[in-house]
Every structure is written in C-alpha cells, then in structure tokens.
C-alpha cells in the first residue's frame, strides 16, 4: 500500500518490500554511499538481505524518483506495561526510559542493533520500533520530505491495529536513534518528546557519538498527527515507478 502525501508536495511513501525493484534499492543505497561509505558500506544487496529478513525501510519518492528513506529496527521488548494507559506524559516517560535501557543493554550501539535486529530474522510480533536513520538527497532537502516520511509512519501507527501494515500491528513504542544536538529539535517539532535518556557512544566513530532518544509513541503518549493537512491524503495500490538518477545524498543519521 502506498500513501500519496498532500498532493502539492509530490511525495509518495511506502513500506519497502523484498520485491521492491533492485534499481530502487540501488538508488537508495547510493544515497548513503556517496557521503558515508568511509564509515560503513551500505549496498543494495545488503538492503535486500535486510528486507528479506523482515527489516523495515520506508521509501520516499518524489514524482516517481527515490529521494530518501527511513531505516528502522523492529524489536521485542520484554517489559510489563499498561498498553491502554490513559494519556499521561509522566507514565510515558517512565516506561520509555525502561525501553531505552533495554535497547542500550541488549544491543550496545548502532552496529549491534543492525547485527541483532535488521541483520537477523525480525521478531514475529515486535512491540517496539527504533528509527535508526533518515536519508534525504541534497537536492530535495529543506522541502519537508524528512517530516513527510515520518508522518507516513505516524499515519500507519494511528490506524486501528488490524488495519496497520502487518509488521506494525503490535507496535507500542516508537523511539528514535537521534544524535544529541539540533536534530532533537527536528523530532520534537514532528511530535516526539525527549526521553532525557542519553545512550553514550552509541554511534562511535561519528562527530556526535551520543544518542538522545526521542519518543513518538508510548503507552500514555499517543501518536501526534499534524494539526492540519494542506490537502487530503490518498491511498493507492499503484506499482513502483521506474526511478531516475539521483543527486548526491546526505547523512544516514539525519540532518533533514
């Protein structure tokens, strides 16, 4: 299922599938390789393996051209909590911090998350989603497409569970893997709250190695949708368009 975001934006978003054309995956991986290959390789073959094992990627297309993607890990958190807790930010912060601790203690850092989650078979009924990175190509930055991709995920998670995409039906937590700095503000402007939990050296090798988790969804904190939409959202089952060449790309740890 594809959601076409407000019509004047030209942005289409979809959860990528193992059958996503390899040419699309090549364009998405190029968005990483052009600026970040010195840190680690991200090939279309690797992206395909992650999709085959249940890894979650949300692709953004502008007029049929792949222009950015969200990489996420799906996790099973072993924790007692009240799934249907009334809206209560204090409770949400308390339970979200416990999730942050489990992520840090079990996975260690970004590389551990990739190896133990997106690089391995995804859990059958994950209850937590960790947004790892957003890539948006340089020619399409500052146009709101990073926010648009996040809004697509929020729209999916705002649906009744039985109407959600299968991988997201049991999701109760949505955390971000956010560098401690100005990107925190980007996520808060898009409806997240600050967990106040800092995961030290979670991105070792980068200028900003510490991660400050931002929370989009937790028991006691429902999804915050945009207050107004410029135009109605439409859903369609159109096939994947043929991509065109892309410009240079930007950070897999977003500055969108």
N, C-alpha and C positions, 0 to 999 in steps of 0.2 A: 504494500500500500504506500502510495506517495501522497504527501501533503504539499500542495502548492501554497506557499505563504502569500500574504497580501499581494494582489495581482500586480500592482505597480512596481513591486520590488524585483520581480523576475526570479525569485529564489524558490527552488524546489528542494525538498528534503525527503530522504528516505533512509530506512534502515537497510544497510547493505547486506546482501545475501551471498552464499557461496557461488551462486550462479551469476553474480554481477559480472559484466564483461571484463575480461582481463585488461582490456585497454583502459577502462575506467580506473582500475586498481593501479595501473602503471602511472596514470596522471596523478592520482592521489599520493602515491609513494614518492613521485618526483617532487611534490610539494614539500616533502620532508628532506629529501636527499640534497636539494640544491643549497640548503643553508645549514644542515645539521648532520651531514654524513660523517663529519670529523668526530662526532660524539658516538654515533652508532648507525649502522646500516638499517634501512627500512625499505625492503624491496617489495615489489608486487607479489612475489612468491611467498614472502613472509606474511603479508596481509591476507593472502588467500588461505594459508595454513591456519591463521587465526580465525578467519571466517568459518573454515571447515570444522574447527574445534568448538565453535559456539561463541567466539569473540564478538564483541559488539562495536560496530562502527556506524556512524550516521553520516551519510554523504550529503553535501550541499552542491547543487547545480544552479548555475545562472544561465538562463536561456539555453539549457542543454549542455553547458560546459561544466565539468567538475571543477569547483573553485575552492573547496575546503571540506574538512571532515572532522568529526569528533571521535576520538578513541576512548572507549570505556572498558572497565573491567567489571564483570559480574561476580559477586561474592556471596557466600553464605556465612552470615554472622550468627554465632551461637550465643544468644542473649535473650533473657526474659524481659519482655516489654509489653505494654498495652498497645496493640496495633490500633485500636479505635479510641485512643485517648483524646479527650476534647482539646480544642486549640489552647495551647499553653506553652509559651516560649521557654519558660523555665524548665519544664519537663523535657521539651525537645532538646535543649542544650545539654541537659544531664545525660540523656540516653545517647545523643550524638557523640559526646565525648567518649563514652564507653566503646562505641563503634570505632572511633579514631584510634583508640588504644589497641583494639584488636587488630586493626589494619597494620599499625606500626609493629606490633609484637610478632605478628604472623608472617608478614611479608618483608619487613625491613626497609626496603626502598623501592624505587621505580622498577629496577631490574628484577627484584623478587616478585613484584606484582605481575609483571609480564610473564616471567617464567612459571609462576604458580597458578595464574588465572588465565589470561588471554593466550598464553603459550601452551596451556594444557587444556584438557577437556573441561568446558564450562560446567558449573553445577547445574543440576536438573531444575531446581526451584530456588534460584538465588533471591535473597531478600535485600541485597544492597547493590547499588550501582556507584562506581567510582569513576568520575570523569577525569581521565588522565591527561588529555591534551586536545587542543583545538588548533587546526591549521587553516589559515585563510591566505590565499595567494596575494602578493603585494598589490597587484592591480585592482583587487577587489576589497582591500581593507578600508576601514573608516566609512563603510556603507551600511553597517548594521548586520552584516551576514553572520558574524560570530554569534551575536544575540539571536538572530533568526534560527540558527541551528539549535541553540539551547531552548528556544521557545518551542521548537518542534518536539523535543524530548518532553518538555513540560506538558504540552498538549496531549501527548501519548499517555503520560502518567496521570493526567487529570481525568481520564476516562474511567468508567467502571472496570473493575479488574478483568471481567470476562471479555471486554471489548479491546483490551490492550494487545499490543504485539506480544506474542507468546513468551518471549524471553523476559518481559517486563511485568508479567501478571502478579507476581508475588513481591515486587519491589516495595519496600517500606522506607528505605533510606537512599538518598542521593547526595553524595559528598563530591567535592572537587579536590583535585591534587594541585593546589594553587601555590605558585611561588609567593613567598612572603614579600609583599610590596604593592605596587599600584594596581596589579591585576585583581587583588582582593576587592577593590572598589568596583571594578567591572562586574564581578559576580554579584555583589550586593545590589548594584543598580539593576540587575536582572532578576532579583527576587530571592537571593540567598541571604542567610545570616552567618555571622562569624562564629565558628565553634570556639574560638580562642585557644585552640589546640595547635601547637606547633610541633611538627614532625621534623626533627633536626636531621640534616644531611640526607634527606630523602631523595635528592637529585644530585648526588655527589658528582663533581666534575663541572657543574654549572656555576655561573657567577652568583646565582641565588640558590643555594642548595637546600634551604629550609622550605618546608611546605606548611601553609596555614590553611587548614580545611575550611571550606565554605559549605553550607548545608542548604540544599534546595528542597529536601523532603525528609521529614522525620515524624514519628508519632508525636502529635501535639503541634506540628507545623506543616499544614497542607501546602501543596503547590501554589505559588503566587503567579497567576497569569497576568499578562499585560493588561493595563486598565482599559485600553482602547485599541481597537484594530482599525487600520486605515481602510481595509476592505475585507469582505467576508473571506474565510478560508474555504478552499475547495479541496475535496479528496478525489483522486483519480487512480485508475489502475493502468495508466499508460506505461509502455515499455521503456527500458533505459534508452536515452538518446545516445547518438554517436558523439563522443567528445571531440573537441577541437583542441589545438595546442594551448598550453598554459604559459603564463608568465612565471617569473621566479616566485618562490614560496617564502613563507615566514615560519617562525618558531613553532615547534611541536609542543611547547609549553607556552601558552598563547600570550601574545600581546595584540589582542584583537580590538 
